[in-house]
Amino acid sequence: MKMKHTVMKGSAWKFALSTFILLTALAFAFAFSEPLRAKTLEFIREIAGFSVEERSESPMKALDQNKTTSTQVAAINPVTDPGSTMPSPTQVEPTVYTIPTVSVTDLIKNPPFQFDLPTWVPDGYILNESAGIAISKNWVSLVWSDTNIREIELLIEREYTGYNIPAGENSSEEIKINGAPALLIQGFWDAQHQWDPKRGVSLDWEKDGHHYHLNYSERGTAHHEIVPIKEDMDKIIEELVKMAESIQ
C-alpha cells in the first residue's frame, strides 16, 4: 500500500467512523425491510455500477418513531458484515456493537486484503492514528481531519455486493475517476430526515475489485454532529476527485 501522510494522535476518528457506519447501517437495515422496499423500488437507479435508492425521507425516520430502540446502537454494517444482527425497531433492550480498531501502522503492515491509499490529501488534513476494521475483515476505514473539524473518511470494502445505497432525490450523478465511472452524491439527511444537499459529499468507485468510498463532512463543535458545509462545494468535489485519483 502506498500512502503519504502525517498521523495525528487522538480519538477524532471515532466520531466520523461511528457516525458514518451507524447511519449507513440503520439506513440499510430499514431500507431493506419489505414495506419500505415496496414503496421505494421505483426510485432505484443504476449509476456508475452502483444501485442508488433515491428517497424523499431518510430511512432513519423509523428509528425516531420508535423511541424504545437504543440510541447507543452502533457501528456495524450489516451489508459489509453478512450474518451480523441489527436490532429490530421494536426491541426494548439496547444492543451495543463495537468497531475493532488497529493502528494505521499495523494496518499497513498486516492488511486484511490488499488495497491502496491516497498519495495526496488537501492541505491541513492529518490522518488519525487509528483505523476501523470490520470483524469480518471485509472493510477498513480511515479518517483525515483538520483543525476546523472537517473530516474526510475513506472506507474500503473488499467488494461491492450490489446493495442499495440510500440517497436523496436528484442527489447523484456519474463522474469519472482516472477515466473510470464513479458515483458522486451531494448531501446527507438532516435532523428532520430530509435531504440537505449541503451536508456532505461522497464518491464511490471500484478499483481492483474493491469498493472505495470517500466522504467529506463538516462537524459542529458541541456535539460533533454533521452540519451544512460552509466551504465551496465545487472546490470540495475537485479536491475529493484529486484525492481519489491519487489512489493508484
C-alpha positions in Angstrom: 0.0 0.0 0.0 1.2 3.4 -0.9 0.5 6.4 1.3 1.8 9.8 2.1 0.5 11.2 5.4 1.0 12.7 8.8 -0.6 10.8 11.6 -2.4 12.6 14.4 -2.9 11.0 17.8 -6.4 11.2 19.4 -9.9 9.9 19.1 -11.4 12.2 16.5 -11.7 9.3 14.0 -14.3 7.7 16.3 -16.8 10.5 15.6 -16.6 10.2 11.8 -16.4 6.5 11.8 -19.2 5.8 14.2 -21.5 8.4 12.6 -20.9 7.1 9.1 -21.3 3.4 9.9 -24.1 3.9 12.3 -26.2 5.9 9.8 -25.3 3.6 7.0 -26.1 0.5 9.0 -29.5 1.9 10.0 -30.2 3.1 6.5 -29.6 -0.3 5.1 -31.4 -2.1 7.8 -34.6 -0.1 7.3 -34.3 0.3 3.5 -34.2 -3.5 3.1 -37.4 -4.1 5.2 -40.2 -5.2 2.9 -42.6 -2.3 3.4 -40.0 0.3 2.6 -38.6 -1.6 -0.4 -42.1 -1.8 -1.8 -42.6 1.9 -1.6 -39.2 3.0 -2.9 -38.4 0.4 -5.6 -39.3 2.7 -8.4 -36.7 5.2 -7.3 -33.7 2.8 -7.6 -31.3 3.9 -10.2 -28.1 2.3 -11.5 -25.3 4.9 -11.5 -21.7 4.1 -12.3 -22.3 0.4 -11.5 -23.9 1.2 -8.1 -27.6 0.7 -7.1 -28.8 4.1 -5.7 -32.1 4.2 -3.8 -33.4 7.7 -4.0 -35.7 8.6 -1.2 -37.8 11.6 -0.1 -37.1 10.9 3.6 -34.3 9.3 5.5 -34.6 5.6 6.3 -33.7 6.6 9.9 -37.1 8.2 10.4 -38.5 4.9 11.5 -35.9 4.9 14.3 -37.2 8.2 15.7 -40.7 6.9 15.6 -39.9 4.1 18.0 -38.1 5.5 21.0 -37.5 2.1 22.5 -34.6 1.5 20.2 -31.4 2.5 21.9 -29.5 5.5 20.7 -26.4 3.5 21.6 -26.9 1.1 18.8 -23.6 1.4 17.0 -21.4 0.8 14.4 -21.5 -2.3 12.4 -22.6 -2.5 8.8 -25.0 -5.5 8.2 -24.2 -5.3 4.5 -20.5 -5.5 4.7 -20.7 -7.9 7.6 -23.1 -10.6 6.4 -24.5 -12.5 9.3 -24.4 -9.7 11.8 -27.6 -8.9 13.6 -29.1 -5.4 13.7 -31.7 -4.7 16.4 -35.3 -4.7 15.3 -37.2 -1.4 15.6 -39.4 -2.8 18.3 -36.9 -4.4 20.7 -36.7 -2.9 24.1 -33.3 -4.0 25.3 -30.5 -1.9 23.8 -27.9 -3.7 21.7 -24.4 -2.2 21.5 -21.9 -3.1 18.8 -18.3 -2.0 18.8 -15.8 -1.5 15.9 -12.4 -3.2 16.3 -9.6 -0.8 15.7 -5.9 -1.1 14.8 -3.2 1.5 14.4 -2.6 2.7 10.9 0.9 1.4 11.1 -0.3 -2.1 11.9 -3.0 -1.9 9.2 -0.4 -1.2 6.6 1.9 -4.0 7.8 -0.9 -6.6 8.1 -3.9 -5.6 5.9 -7.0 -7.9 5.8 -6.8 -7.5 2.0 -4.6 -5.6 -0.4 -5.7 -2.1 -1.2 -4.1 1.3 -2.0 -4.3 4.6 -0.1 -4.1 8.2 -1.4 -0.7 9.8 -2.0 -2.3 13.3 -1.9 -4.7 14.9 0.6 -5.8 18.5 0.8 -3.7 20.9 2.8 -4.3 20.9 6.6 -5.7 17.4 6.9 -4.0 14.9 9.2 -4.6 11.2 9.2 -5.8 9.9 12.6 -3.7 7.2 14.2 -6.4 4.6 14.5 -8.2 2.8 11.7 -11.5 0.9 11.9 -11.7 -2.7 10.7 -14.7 -5.0 10.3 -14.9 -8.1 12.4 -15.3 -10.0 9.1 -12.2 -8.2 7.7 -14.4 -7.1 4.8 -13.8 -3.4 5.2 -11.4 -0.9 6.7 -11.9 2.8 7.4 -9.5 5.7 7.9 -10.2 9.3 8.7 -8.3 12.6 7.9 -9.4 15.7 9.8 -8.3 19.3 10.2 -8.4 21.9 13.0 -11.8 23.2 11.8 -13.5 19.8 12.4 -13.7 19.0 8.7 -13.3 15.3 8.0 -12.6 13.1 5.1 -13.3 9.4 5.6 -12.1 6.6 3.3 -13.9 3.3 3.7 -12.7 0.4 1.5 -14.8 -2.7 1.1 -13.4 -5.9 -0.1 -16.1 -5.8 -2.8 -19.4 -4.1 -3.6 -22.1 -6.7 -3.3 -24.9 -4.9 -5.1 -26.8 -3.5 -2.1 -28.8 -0.3 -2.4 -27.1 3.0 -1.4 -29.7 5.3 0.1 -29.6 9.0 -1.1 -31.8 12.0 -1.6 -33.8 12.6 -4.8 -31.7 14.0 -7.7 -28.6 14.0 -5.5 -26.5 11.5 -7.5 -24.6 11.5 -10.8 -21.9 9.7 -12.6 -18.4 11.2 -13.0 -15.0 9.9 -13.9 -12.1 9.0 -11.7 -8.9 8.2 -13.7 -11.2 7.6 -16.6 -13.4 5.1 -14.8 -17.0 5.6 -13.8 -17.7 6.8 -10.3 -20.7 7.8 -8.2 -20.9 11.4 -6.9 -23.5 12.1 -4.2 -24.0 15.6 -2.8 -25.8 15.9 0.6 -26.9 14.0 3.6 -30.0 13.7 5.8 -30.7 16.4 8.4 -32.3 16.0 11.8 -35.8 16.2 10.3 -34.9 13.3 7.9 -34.9 15.5 4.9 -32.1 15.6 2.4 -29.8 18.6 2.6 -27.5 18.9 -0.4 -25.0 20.9 1.7 -24.4 18.3 4.4 -21.8 16.2 2.7 -20.1 15.0 -0.5 -19.2 11.4 -1.3 -17.5 9.4 -4.1 -17.9 5.7 -4.7 -15.9 3.8 -7.3 -14.4 0.4 -7.8 -10.7 -0.4 -8.2 -9.0 -3.8 -8.5 -12.3 -5.3 -7.5 -12.6 -3.3 -4.3 -15.2 -0.7 -3.4 -13.8 2.7 -2.4 -16.0 5.2 -0.6 -14.6 8.7 0.1 -16.8 11.0 2.2 -16.4 14.7 3.2 -18.3 16.2 6.1 -18.2 19.2 8.4 -19.0 18.9 12.1 -20.5 21.0 14.8 -18.2 21.9 17.7 -20.6 21.0 20.5 -21.8 17.5 19.6 -19.7 16.7 16.6 -22.9 16.4 14.5 -22.9 16.8 10.7 -23.6 20.4 9.8 -24.2 22.2 6.5 -21.0 22.8 4.5 -19.7 26.3 4.5 -16.9 25.8 2.1 -17.3 26.0 -1.7 -18.8 22.7 -2.9 -17.2 22.8 -6.3 -13.8 23.1 -4.7 -14.5 20.2 -2.3 -15.6 18.0 -5.1 -12.5 18.9 -7.1 -10.3 18.1 -4.1 -12.1 14.8 -3.4 -11.6 13.7 -7.0 -7.9 14.7 -6.9 -7.5 12.6 -3.7 -9.4 9.7 -5.2 -7.3 9.8 -8.4 -4.1 9.7 -6.3 -5.0 6.2 -5.2 -3.0 4.3 -7.8 
